[in-house]
Amino acid sequence: LSTQIDTMKCPSDGSINFFYQTSGNLTTDLSDTSTSKNAMRSYIYNRGDWLRTSGNNNFARTGASLGIIRGPFGNGIWFKLSIVTDGTSNTLAFSEAAITPRNNATTIRGGVVTIAVDDDLMNPSLCSSSKDGKYYKNPLPSGVVTGNAEVGFMFDGRSHAGFTTVLPPNSPSCFRSLAYGWGISTPTSYHSGGVNAVFLDGSATFISETIDAGTVSNIQGADGPSVYGVWGALGSKNGGESKGL
């Protein structure tokens, strides 16, 4: 966990190689004397285009929930390629998550916000409206706070270890909580204009942050085609929309 693997970190993420944990607090301060040092990774997996499936491990593993994990991966679960009826060349596997210093959590790329709402079908427009240029708004709306999406090797089950195809690349990320809460986890990078992504057929491409993502006020149901345009369709594994780039 404390050995940084070069190929797991994008060169555009700069010199931050570790974050340290002391008494539950995370930092990227290299002078920290913490006993817990965690290596970083720049890559996250596709959870699909439905907010609720970024819930906790137990939720994702229950039999009743398997049919409503719209992406190829979830917390503690993955699917055979035969289930990907939308086609492996039309379904995303992995993308990027920008690494940010702990003291710079207000940036869209690398920072996240938590939204104190109880409705687990959160309208994506609430998350989208927290953006002000490349930063989250200051002040943020009531009940919204900033945090960091530290993507360490040990955090494969966290909500921000995967991404949702709801808001387009380099948009805000918003969670019910930073632990295992559901929410919108958006791919981000320090590349100009978008993110790199890998499809389930092994092909890689650059996806523009201006990709068609439908309407931000849409709320995705458990079944049927994605309501988030081409971007949403690339996230669902069997939504019945074989849209490609």
Secondary structure, DSSP 8 states (H G I E B T S, - for coil): --S--GGGS-GGGTT--EEEEETTEEE--TT---SEEEEB--EEEEEES-GGGGS-HHHHHSGGGGGG--SSEETTEE--GGG-TT-GGGSEEEEE-----GGGTTBTTTEEEEE----SS--HHHHHTTEETTEE-SS--TTEEEEE---BGGGTTSGGGEEESSS-TTS--EES-SSS--EE-----SSTTEEEEEETTS-EEEEETTS----TT----SSSS-SSHHHHHHH-SSSS-----
